[in-house]
Amino acid sequence: MVHLSHKQIASVLEELRHLVESDGIGSLSTEIDEEIQKLRENRFYLVALGQFKRGKTTLLNALLGEELLPVGVLPLTTVVTLICHGPQKRAEVIFSDLRRREIDLSELADYVAEQGNPRNQKNVRYVEIHYPADLLRDGLVLVDTPGIGSLSLHNTETTQDFIPKVDAAILVLSPDPPITQIESEFLDEILQHVDRLFVVLNKTDLLTDSDLRETVAYTQSILREKLKHRETEVYPLSALRALQGKTTGQTQLLKRSNIESFDEALQSFLEHEKLSALLQRTAQRAHDLISRARFGTELELQALQTPLLELEAKIREFDLQVNTLLLEREHFDYLLQAEVKSLEQWIDKGLEHFAGHEINVLKEILPTWASVEPWHSFDQFVEALELQLAERLISDLEAWRRQHEEQMIRRYESIIDRYAQKTNEVIRQIVQLSANLFDTKIQPFSNFEPFKWQKRFYYRVEDESVFLELDLLKIVSPLLPKRLLRRVLLNRVGESIEPKVEQNCGGLRYEYSYSLEEAHRGFQYDLSEKLDTIISEIRVILQHALQRRASGEKAIEAKKEELAARLHKMDELRHRIVIAP
């Protein structure tokens, strides 16, 4: 636990901000400023997390009592959305370059939803909504995030990037199925950063009473295994019923939603535990920021204490070894690309096998359908066959997806995980190299810890039945016997099966291939950018030391004294942030 007040932690962060101002590491200063601002405004981030289509957005709307955030059949949320208190409803878009634009709430879906802002093409960093709700009055900020397990490439804050910034979390599950492998792995990551976790089992209106009891018991057993000594209750509810009940005033519907127990638990937490949780999380983040700042300062001090010729030699050695490490990673990049291509080929073969089998199945079953289909008119006969073929093909494609997509995701995760481990190892070696060359002790801090894949894989399935848009010639001749006409139409429908199955399998194949390659490129870019930033920060520190070496011994001694004093001050700040396990 932390026994510090807002002012004490803010004071530590402000002193740290003053210490790092001259380091030239802008990202660290920005992170410190964001933490100070959050603390000053008493902002407590309560984030809704979970897999896509679990109903996170509907749950937040239910808590607010209004359909404020856009919801729909498809996974909608594409960027992080913050809902904080304000005297009147308004929304502001913050872009990647930190520009701000106030928008009408009716425009919200144009920026936060996949349909209005596909793959975040508008480069939105996040959206902030001000809303006059009592729930938000004391600094609570509700955070809606893109779902895990979906593919949403963008340059803004993503779900896993945002997790280290949160103070408490609501993990939203639903019965279809209760908890997946992806969610189980995601829970492990959440627990590394969040001390207070609420678990909601949503969509309980889809279950019978006996199924609900069984699903809750199963979910609780999984959580007991994951959470060990933590006590976390599962709150079964229907966010949709709760929202409908609150917006229409139907008390019975609200009661049937079972949201009241969760509302009470949340209110109790906000009243009795929110402050201590906020201070605990802020202190942990402050501790990490101090450790990161200390590393850079000690590295520069050690570099200044190194004779000029030796310093130049060590910088050359650092550059040489960094380039060697980067070449090794570049070689691994080629291997990674080959593995992604291999996965695409596996998908191609699977869809090719499916297409061949599906064509045979549909051709075999078509005469049976046609024989029992009543003849009222040419159009009705063709329409009925089209509908049956479309429904069967859609059903079989969905069954294939359910059977193969989870395996596909696991294989992709395995590939990406190896790449992330390699990149993490390169980062550790670079940081360790700089420490070894200059006898600098590395303090543990989270910023350079292993990165996680953002698990954004998602195949978009449209609502419309776009399969089997048959373009038949209208063979209508009153001179032909009905039996012959039926046979001709049946043959023409049968001829259309193969190209239509191939067309839709090809579309699905393209979607998977595009998604894999885009996910790979986006992930590779994100990690490369982080790696480049780390190398750049270390080089800036070493170059500063080299330049000061040419400024004369007196100036060097003064700088060494300044850095030593800064280290002493950082150690003092770190001791003031005491975090008990």
C-alpha positions as CSV (number, residue, x, y, z in Angstrom):
1,M,0.0,0.0,0.0
2,V,1.0,3.6,-0.5
3,H,0.7,6.1,2.4
4,L,1.2,9.3,0.3
5,S,-1.3,12.0,-0.5
6,H,-2.1,13.5,-3.9
7,K,0.1,16.5,-3.1
8,Q,3.1,14.3,-2.0
9,I,3.0,12.2,-5.2
10,A,2.4,15.2,-7.4
11,S,5.4,16.9,-5.7
12,V,7.6,13.9,-6.5
13,L,6.5,14.0,-10.1
14,E,7.0,17.7,-10.4
15,E,10.5,17.5,-9.0
16,L,11.3,14.6,-11.4
17,R,9.9,16.7,-14.3
18,H,12.3,19.5,-13.3
19,L,15.3,17.1,-13.2
20,V,14.7,15.6,-16.6
21,E,14.0,18.9,-18.5
22,S,17.5,19.2,-19.8
23,D,18.0,15.5,-20.8
24,G,16.6,15.9,-24.3
25,I,14.3,12.9,-23.8
26,G,10.9,14.4,-24.7
27,S,8.9,11.3,-24.3
28,L,9.8,10.9,-20.6
29,S,8.8,14.6,-19.9
30,T,5.5,14.0,-21.7
31,E,4.7,10.9,-19.7
32,I,5.5,12.8,-16.4
33,D,3.3,15.7,-17.5
34,E,0.4,13.4,-18.3
35,E,0.7,11.7,-14.9
36,I,0.8,15.1,-13.1
37,Q,-2.2,16.4,-15.0
38,K,-4.2,13.2,-14.3
39,L,-3.4,13.5,-10.6
40,R,-4.2,17.2,-10.4
41,E,-7.6,16.6,-12.0
42,N,-8.2,13.6,-9.6
43,R,-8.9,11.5,-12.7
44,F,-9.5,7.8,-12.0
45,Y,-9.5,5.7,-15.2
46,L,-12.0,2.8,-15.0
47,V,-11.6,0.9,-18.2
48,A,-13.9,-1.6,-19.9
49,L,-11.8,-4.4,-21.4
50,G,-12.5,-7.6,-23.2
51,Q,-12.9,-9.4,-26.5
52,F,-14.8,-7.7,-29.3
53,K,-18.6,-8.2,-29.4
54,R,-18.8,-8.8,-25.6
55,G,-20.9,-5.7,-25.0
56,K,-18.4,-3.4,-23.4
57,T,-19.9,-0.3,-25.0
58,T,-23.4,-1.3,-24.1
59,L,-22.4,-1.8,-20.5
60,L,-20.9,1.7,-20.3
61,N,-24.0,3.1,-21.8
62,A,-26.1,1.2,-19.2
63,L,-24.0,2.6,-16.4
64,L,-24.6,6.1,-17.7
65,G,-28.3,5.5,-18.4
66,E,-28.2,6.7,-22.0
67,E,-27.1,5.3,-25.4
68,L,-24.2,7.8,-25.5
69,L,-21.6,5.6,-27.3
70,P,-22.4,4.0,-30.7
71,V,-23.2,0.3,-30.7
72,G,-24.0,-2.2,-33.4
73,V,-23.8,-5.7,-34.7
74,L,-20.2,-5.4,-36.0
75,P,-17.3,-4.7,-33.6
76,L,-17.5,-0.9,-33.5
77,T,-15.0,0.7,-31.2
78,T,-11.8,1.5,-33.1
79,V,-10.1,4.1,-30.8
80,V,-10.0,4.7,-27.0
81,T,-12.9,6.8,-25.8
82,L,-12.8,8.7,-22.5
83,I,-16.1,9.7,-20.8
84,C,-15.5,12.3,-18.0
85,H,-17.8,14.7,-16.1
86,G,-18.8,18.0,-17.7
87,P,-21.6,20.5,-17.2
88,Q,-23.1,19.7,-20.6
89,K,-22.7,16.9,-23.2
90,R,-19.9,17.6,-25.7
91,A,-17.2,15.6,-27.4
92,E,-13.7,16.4,-28.5
93,V,-11.4,14.5,-30.9
94,I,-7.7,14.5,-30.1
95,F,-5.6,13.5,-33.1
96,S,-2.2,11.8,-33.2
97,D,-0.5,15.2,-33.7
98,L,-2.4,16.4,-30.6
99,R,-4.7,18.7,-32.6
100,R,-8.1,19.0,-31.0
101,R,-11.5,19.3,-32.7
102,E,-14.9,19.7,-31.0
103,I,-17.6,17.6,-32.6
104,D,-21.3,17.1,-32.2
105,L,-22.2,13.9,-30.4
106,S,-24.1,12.8,-33.5
107,E,-20.7,12.7,-35.3
108,L,-19.1,10.3,-32.7
109,A,-19.4,7.2,-34.8
110,D,-17.5,9.0,-37.6
111,Y,-14.4,8.9,-35.4
112,V,-14.7,6.0,-32.9
113,A,-16.5,3.4,-35.0
114,E,-15.0,1.0,-37.5
115,Q,-17.6,1.9,-40.1
116,G,-17.0,5.7,-39.9
117,N,-13.2,5.4,-39.3
118,P,-12.0,2.1,-40.7
119,R,-8.6,1.0,-39.3
120,N,-8.5,4.6,-37.8
121,Q,-7.6,6.2,-41.1
122,K,-8.3,9.6,-39.5
123,N,-5.4,9.1,-37.1
124,V,-7.4,9.7,-33.9
125,R,-5.4,9.4,-30.7
126,Y,-8.5,9.3,-28.5
127,V,-11.9,10.9,-28.1
128,E,-13.0,12.6,-24.9
129,I,-16.7,13.0,-24.0
130,H,-17.9,15.3,-21.3
131,Y,-21.2,14.2,-19.7
132,P,-23.2,15.5,-16.7
133,A,-23.6,12.2,-14.9
134,D,-23.5,11.9,-11.1
135,L,-21.3,8.8,-11.5
136,L,-18.5,10.9,-13.0
137,R,-18.6,13.8,-10.6
138,D,-15.7,12.9,-8.4
139,G,-13.1,12.4,-11.1
140,L,-14.2,9.0,-12.4
141,V,-13.4,8.6,-16.1
142,L,-15.0,5.6,-17.9
143,V,-12.8,4.3,-20.8
144,D,-14.1,2.4,-23.7
145,T,-11.5,0.4,-25.7
146,P,-11.2,-1.5,-28.9
147,G,-11.8,-5.2,-28.3
148,I,-9.0,-7.7,-28.1
149,G,-9.0,-10.4,-30.7
150,S,-9.9,-7.9,-33.4
151,L,-7.7,-6.4,-36.2
152,S,-7.7,-2.7,-35.9
153,L,-4.5,-1.1,-37.2
154,H,-4.0,2.5,-36.2
155,N,-1.4,4.9,-34.8
156,T,-3.4,5.9,-31.8
157,E,-3.7,4.5,-28.2
158,T,-4.8,0.9,-28.5
159,T,-6.2,-1.4,-25.8
160,Q,-3.0,-2.9,-24.7
161,D,-1.1,0.4,-24.9
162,F,-3.6,1.9,-22.6
163,I,-3.7,-0.8,-19.9
164,P,-0.6,0.5,-18.0
165,K,-2.4,3.8,-17.6
166,V,-5.6,2.5,-15.9
167,D,-6.4,2.5,-12.3
168,A,-9.1,-0.2,-12.2
169,A,-10.7,-2.4,-14.9
170,I,-14.0,-4.1,-15.8
171,L,-13.4,-7.3,-17.7
172,V,-16.5,-8.0,-19.8
173,L,-17.2,-11.6,-20.7
174,S,-20.3,-13.2,-22.2
175,P,-21.6,-16.8,-22.5
176,D,-20.6,-17.3,-26.1
177,P,-18.2,-18.9,-24.9
178,P,-17.7,-17.7,-21.3
179,I,-13.9,-17.2,-21.5
180,T,-11.7,-17.9,-24.5
181,Q,-8.0,-18.7,-24.6
182,I,-7.3,-15.1,-25.9
183,E,-9.2,-13.7,-22.9
184,S,-7.4,-16.0,-20.5
185,E,-4.0,-14.7,-21.8
186,F,-5.3,-11.2,-21.8
187,L,-6.3,-11.6,-18.1
188,D,-2.7,-12.5,-17.2
189,E,-1.6,-9.2,-18.7
190,I,-4.3,-7.1,-17.0
191,L,-3.3,-8.5,-13.6
192,Q,0.3,-7.2,-14.1
193,H,-1.0,-3.7,-14.1
194,V,-4.4,-3.5,-12.4
195,D,-4.9,-4.2,-8.7
196,R,-8.8,-3.8,-8.7
197,L,-10.6,-5.9,-11.3
198,F,-14.4,-6.3,-11.7
199,V,-15.6,-9.2,-13.8
200,V,-19.0,-8.9,-15.6
201,L,-20.7,-11.8,-17.3
202,N,-22.8,-10.0,-19.9
203,K,-25.7,-11.1,-22.1
204,T,-27.3,-13.4,-19.5
205,D,-30.6,-12.8,-21.1
206,L,-29.5,-15.4,-23.7
207,L,-29.3,-18.2,-21.0
208,T,-31.8,-20.2,-19.1
209,D,-31.5,-20.2,-15.3
210,S,-29.7,-23.5,-15.2
211,D,-27.3,-22.6,-18.0
212,L,-26.6,-19.3,-16.2
213,R,-25.7,-21.1,-12.9
214,E,-23.4,-23.5,-14.9
215,T,-21.7,-20.7,-16.8
216,V,-21.1,-18.5,-13.7
217,A,-19.6,-21.5,-11.9
218,Y,-17.4,-22.3,-14.8
219,T,-16.2,-18.7,-15.1
220,Q,-15.5,-18.5,-11.3
221,S,-13.4,-21.7,-11.5
222,I,-11.3,-20.2,-14.2
223,L,-10.9,-17.0,-12.3
224,R,-9.9,-18.7,-9.0
225,E,-7.1,-20.5,-10.9
226,K,-5.9,-17.2,-12.5
227,L,-6.4,-14.9,-9.5
228,K,-4.9,-17.1,-6.9
229,H,-5.4,-15.2,-3.6
230,R,-7.4,-12.4,-5.1
231,E,-11.1,-12.4,-4.4
232,T,-13.1,-11.3,-7.5
233,E,-16.8,-11.8,-7.8
234,V,-18.5,-12.5,-11.1
235,Y,-21.5,-10.2,-11.8
236,P,-23.9,-11.8,-14.2
237,L,-26.1,-9.2,-16.0
238,S,-27.7,-8.1,-19.2
239,A,-26.4,-4.7,-20.2
240,L,-28.9,-4.4,-23.0
241,R,-31.9,-4.9,-20.6
242,A,-30.3,-2.5,-18.1
243,L,-29.9,0.2,-20.8
244,Q,-33.5,-0.4,-22.1
245,G,-34.8,-0.3,-18.6
246,K,-33.1,2.9,-17.7
247,T,-33.9,4.8,-20.9
248,T,-37.6,3.7,-21.0
249,G,-38.2,3.8,-17.2
250,Q,-39.3,0.1,-17.2
251,T,-38.4,-0.9,-13.7
252,Q,-39.2,-4.5,-14.2
253,L,-36.9,-4.7,-17.2
254,L,-34.2,-3.0,-15.2
255,K,-34.7,-5.5,-12.3
256,R,-34.5,-8.4,-14.7
257,S,-31.2,-7.1,-16.0
258,N,-29.6,-7.8,-12.6
259,I,-27.3,-4.8,-13.0
260,E,-28.2,-3.5,-9.5
261,S,-25.7,-5.7,-7.7
262,F,-22.9,-4.6,-9.9
263,D,-24.0,-0.9,-9.6
264,E,-23.9,-1.3,-5.8
265,A,-20.4,-2.9,-5.8
266,L,-19.1,-0.2,-8.1
267,Q,-20.5,2.6,-6.0
268,S,-19.1,1.1,-2.8
269,F,-15.6,0.8,-4.4
270,L,-15.7,4.4,-5.7
271,E,-16.8,5.7,-2.2
272,H,-14.4,3.6,-0.1
273,E,-11.5,2.4,-2.2
274,K,-11.0,4.7,-5.2
275,L,-8.6,7.1,-3.6
276,S,-6.2,4.5,-2.3
277,A,-6.3,2.6,-5.6
278,L,-5.5,5.8,-7.5
279,L,-2.6,6.7,-5.3
280,Q,-1.3,3.1,-5.5
281,R,-1.3,3.0,-9.3
282,T,0.1,6.6,-9.6
283,A,2.9,5.7,-7.2
284,Q,3.8,2.6,-9.2
285,R,4.0,4.6,-12.4
286,A,6.0,7.3,-10.7
287,H,8.5,4.7,-9.5
288,D,8.9,3.4,-13.0
289,L,9.5,6.9,-14.4
290,I,12.1,7.6,-11.8
291,S,14.0,4.4,-12.6
292,R,13.9,5.2,-16.3
293,A,15.2,8.8,-15.7
294,R,17.9,7.4,-13.4
295,F,19.3,5.1,-16.0
296,G,19.8,7.9,-18.5
297,T,21.4,10.2,-15.9
298,E,23.8,7.5,-14.7
299,L,24.7,6.6,-18.2
300,E,25.6,10.2,-19.0
301,L,27.6,10.6,-15.8
302,Q,29.6,7.4,-16.5
303,A,30.3,8.6,-20.0
304,L,31.6,12.0,-18.7
305,Q,33.9,10.2,-16.3
306,T,35.4,8.3,-19.2
307,P,38.6,9.8,-20.9
308,L,37.9,11.3,-24.3
309,L,39.7,8.7,-26.4
310,E,38.2,5.8,-24.4
311,L,34.8,7.5,-24.7
312,E,35.1,7.8,-28.5
313,A,36.2,4.1,-28.7
314,K,33.2,3.0,-26.5
315,I,30.8,5.0,-28.6
316,R,32.2,3.4,-31.8
317,E,31.9,0.0,-30.1
318,F,28.3,0.7,-29.1
319,D,27.4,1.7,-32.7
320,L,29.2,-1.3,-34.1
321,Q,27.4,-3.8,-31.8
322,V,24.1,-2.0,-32.2
323,N,24.4,-2.3,-36.0
324,T,25.3,-6.0,-35.6
325,L,22.2,-6.6,-33.4
326,L,20.0,-4.7,-35.9
327,L,21.3,-6.8,-38.8
328,E,20.5,-9.9,-36.7
329,R,17.0,-8.7,-36.2
330,E,16.7,-7.8,-39.9
331,H,17.6,-11.4,-40.8
332,F,14.9,-12.5,-38.3
333,D,12.4,-10.2,-40.1
334,Y,12.9,-12.2,-43.3
335,L,12.2,-15.4,-41.5
336,L,9.2,-13.9,-39.9
337,Q,7.9,-12.8,-43.3
338,A,8.4,-16.4,-44.6
339,E,6.4,-17.7,-41.6
340,V,3.5,-15.3,-42.3
341,K,3.5,-16.4,-45.9
342,S,3.5,-20.1,-44.8
343,L,0.4,-19.3,-42.7
344,E,-1.3,-17.7,-45.6
345,Q,-0.6,-20.9,-47.7
346,W,-2.1,-23.0,-44.9
347,I,-5.2,-20.8,-45.1
348,D,-5.3,-21.1,-48.9
349,K,-5.1,-24.9,-48.7
350,G,-7.9,-25.0,-46.1
351,L,-10.2,-22.8,-48.2
352,E,-9.4,-24.7,-51.4
353,H,-10.4,-28.0,-49.7
354,F,-13.5,-26.4,-48.3
355,A,-14.5,-25.0,-51.7
356,G,-14.1,-28.4,-53.4
357,H,-16.1,-30.1,-50.8
358,E,-18.8,-27.4,-50.6
359,I,-19.3,-27.4,-54.4
360,N,-20.0,-31.2,-54.3
361,V,-22.3,-30.9,-51.4
362,L,-24.4,-28.1,-52.9
363,K,-24.6,-29.9,-56.3
364,E,-25.7,-33.1,-54.6
365,I,-28.4,-31.5,-52.5
366,L,-29.7,-29.1,-55.1
367,P,-31.9,-31.7,-57.0
368,T,-33.5,-32.7,-53.6
369,W,-34.4,-29.1,-52.9
370,A,-35.7,-28.6,-56.4
371,S,-37.9,-31.7,-56.3
372,V,-39.8,-30.6,-53.2
373,E,-39.9,-26.9,-54.1
374,P,-43.5,-25.9,-55.1
375,W,-43.9,-24.3,-58.5
376,H,-45.9,-21.1,-58.3
377,S,-43.9,-19.0,-60.7
378,F,-40.5,-18.8,-62.4
379,D,-39.3,-16.1,-60.1
380,Q,-40.4,-17.8,-56.9
381,F,-38.8,-21.1,-57.9
382,V,-35.4,-19.4,-58.6
383,E,-35.7,-17.2,-55.5
384,A,-36.4,-20.2,-53.3
385,L,-33.4,-22.1,-54.6
386,E,-31.1,-19.0,-54.3
387,L,-32.2,-18.5,-50.7
388,Q,-31.5,-22.1,-49.7
389,L,-28.1,-22.1,-51.5
390,A,-27.2,-18.8,-49.9
391,E,-28.2,-19.9,-46.4
392,R,-26.4,-23.2,-46.7
393,L,-23.2,-21.6,-48.0
394,I,-23.2,-18.9,-45.3
395,S,-23.8,-21.5,-42.7
396,D,-21.0,-23.7,-43.9
397,L,-18.6,-20.8,-44.3
398,E,-19.3,-19.7,-40.7
399,A,-18.8,-23.3,-39.5
400,W,-15.5,-23.4,-41.3
401,R,-14.5,-20.1,-39.7
402,R,-15.4,-21.3,-36.2
403,Q,-13.4,-24.5,-36.7
404,H,-10.3,-22.9,-38.2
405,E,-10.1,-19.3,-37.1
406,E,-9.0,-19.9,-33.5
407,Q,-6.2,-22.2,-34.7
408,M,-5.3,-19.5,-37.3
409,I,-5.1,-16.9,-34.5
410,R,-3.0,-19.2,-32.3
411,R,-0.5,-19.8,-35.1
412,Y,-0.3,-16.1,-35.8
413,E,0.2,-15.3,-32.1
414,S,3.0,-17.9,-32.0
415,I,4.8,-16.3,-34.9
416,I,4.4,-12.8,-33.6
417,D,5.4,-13.8,-30.1
418,R,8.7,-15.2,-31.4
419,Y,9.3,-11.9,-33.2
420,A,8.4,-9.8,-30.1
421,Q,10.8,-12.0,-28.0
422,K,13.6,-11.4,-30.5
423,T,12.9,-7.6,-30.5
424,N,12.8,-7.6,-26.7
425,E,16.1,-9.5,-26.6
426,V,17.7,-6.9,-28.9
427,I,16.4,-4.1,-26.7
428,R,17.7,-5.7,-23.6
429,Q,21.1,-6.3,-25.2
430,I,21.3,-2.7,-26.3
431,V,20.4,-1.3,-22.9
432,Q,22.8,-3.9,-21.3
433,L,25.5,-3.0,-23.8
434,S,25.3,0.7,-22.9
435,A,25.4,-0.3,-19.2
436,N,28.3,-2.6,-19.6
437,L,30.4,-0.2,-21.6
438,F,30.0,2.5,-19.0
439,D,29.7,0.4,-15.9
440,T,26.1,1.6,-15.3
441,K,23.8,-0.4,-13.1
442,I,20.4,-1.0,-14.7
443,Q,17.4,-0.5,-12.4
444,P,14.2,-2.4,-13.2
445,F,11.6,-0.3,-15.0
446,S,8.6,-1.2,-17.0
447,N,9.0,1.0,-20.1
448,F,11.6,-1.3,-21.8
449,E,10.0,-4.5,-20.5
450,P,8.8,-7.1,-23.1
451,F,6.1,-5.9,-25.5
452,K,2.9,-7.8,-26.1
453,W,1.2,-8.4,-29.4
454,Q,-1.9,-6.3,-29.6
455,K,-4.0,-9.3,-30.8
456,R,-5.9,-7.3,-33.3
457,F,-6.9,-10.2,-35.6
458,Y,-10.4,-9.9,-36.9
459,Y,-12.3,-11.1,-40.0
460,R,-15.1,-8.7,-40.9
461,V,-18.4,-10.5,-41.7
462,E,-21.0,-8.2,-43.2
463,D,-24.6,-8.3,-42.1
464,E,-26.0,-8.5,-45.6
465,S,-26.3,-11.9,-47.3
466,V,-24.0,-11.1,-50.1
467,F,-23.4,-14.7,-51.1
468,L,-24.7,-16.2,-54.3
469,E,-25.9,-13.2,-56.1
470,L,-27.1,-15.4,-59.0
471,D,-27.3,-13.6,-62.3
472,L,-29.5,-16.1,-64.3
473,L,-30.9,-15.5,-67.7
474,K,-34.7,-15.5,-67.4
475,I,-35.7,-18.6,-69.3
476,V,-39.4,-18.1,-69.5
477,S,-41.2,-19.9,-72.3
478,P,-44.9,-20.9,-72.0
479,L,-44.2,-23.4,-74.8
480,L,-41.8,-25.5,-72.6
481,P,-43.3,-28.1,-70.3
482,K,-43.0,-27.2,-66.7
483,R,-40.9,-30.3,-65.9
484,L,-38.4,-29.4,-68.7
485,L,-38.4,-25.7,-67.6
486,R,-37.7,-26.8,-64.0
487,R,-34.8,-29.0,-65.3
488,V,-33.3,-26.2,-67.3
489,L,-33.5,-23.8,-64.4
490,L,-32.0,-26.4,-62.1
491,N,-29.0,-26.9,-64.5
492,R,-28.4,-23.1,-64.7
493,V,-28.5,-22.8,-60.9
494,G,-26.2,-25.8,-60.6
495,E,-23.7,-24.2,-63.1
496,S,-23.6,-21.1,-60.9
497,I,-22.6,-22.9,-57.7
498,E,-18.9,-23.4,-58.5
499,P,-18.0,-19.8,-59.5
500,K,-20.0,-18.4,-56.6
501,V,-18.4,-20.7,-54.0
502,E,-15.0,-19.9,-55.5
503,Q,-15.8,-16.2,-55.5
504,N,-16.8,-16.1,-51.8
505,C,-13.9,-18.3,-50.7
506,G,-11.6,-16.0,-52.7
507,G,-13.1,-13.0,-50.9
508,L,-12.5,-14.7,-47.5
509,R,-9.0,-15.7,-48.5
510,Y,-8.2,-12.1,-49.5
511,E,-9.6,-10.8,-46.2
512,Y,-7.4,-13.1,-44.2
513,S,-4.3,-12.5,-46.3
514,Y,-4.8,-8.7,-46.2
515,S,-5.5,-8.8,-42.4
516,L,-2.4,-10.9,-41.7
517,E,-0.1,-8.8,-43.8
518,E,-1.4,-5.5,-42.4
519,A,-1.2,-6.8,-38.8
520,H,2.3,-7.9,-39.4
521,R,3.4,-4.6,-41.0
522,G,1.7,-2.6,-38.3
523,F,3.2,-4.6,-35.4
524,Q,6.6,-4.6,-37.0
525,Y,6.5,-0.8,-37.4
526,D,5.4,-0.3,-33.8
527,L,8.2,-2.3,-32.4
528,S,10.8,-0.9,-34.8
529,E,9.7,2.6,-33.8
530,K,10.1,1.8,-30.1
531,L,13.5,0.2,-30.7
532,D,14.7,3.2,-32.7
533,T,13.5,5.5,-29.9
534,I,15.5,3.6,-27.3
535,I,18.7,3.6,-29.4
536,S,18.2,7.3,-30.2
537,E,17.8,8.2,-26.5
538,I,21.0,6.4,-25.6
539,R,22.9,8.0,-28.5
540,V,21.7,11.4,-27.5
541,I,23.0,10.9,-24.0
542,L,26.4,9.7,-25.2
543,Q,26.7,12.5,-27.8
544,H,26.0,15.0,-25.1
545,A,28.8,13.6,-23.0
546,L,31.1,13.6,-26.1
547,Q,30.3,17.3,-26.8
548,R,30.9,18.3,-23.2
549,R,34.3,16.5,-23.3
550,A,35.4,19.2,-25.7
551,S,34.2,22.1,-23.5
552,G,37.1,21.9,-21.0
553,E,37.8,20.2,-17.8
554,K,36.1,22.8,-15.6
555,A,32.8,22.6,-17.5
556,I,33.0,18.8,-17.3
557,E,33.5,18.8,-13.6
558,A,30.6,21.1,-13.1
559,K,28.4,18.9,-15.2
560,K,29.5,15.7,-13.3
561,E,28.6,17.4,-10.1
562,E,25.2,18.4,-11.5
563,L,24.5,14.8,-12.7
564,A,25.7,13.3,-9.4
565,A,23.4,15.7,-7.5
566,R,20.6,14.7,-9.9
567,L,21.2,11.0,-9.2
568,H,21.1,11.7,-5.4
569,K,17.9,13.6,-5.8
570,M,16.3,10.8,-7.9
571,D,17.3,8.2,-5.2
572,E,15.7,10.5,-2.7
573,L,12.5,10.7,-4.8
574,R,12.4,7.0,-5.2
575,H,12.7,6.4,-1.5
576,R,9.8,8.8,-1.0
577,I,7.7,6.5,-3.2
578,V,7.4,3.5,-0.9
579,I,5.2,0.7,-2.4
580,A,4.5,-2.2,-0.2
581,P,3.7,-5.5,-1.9
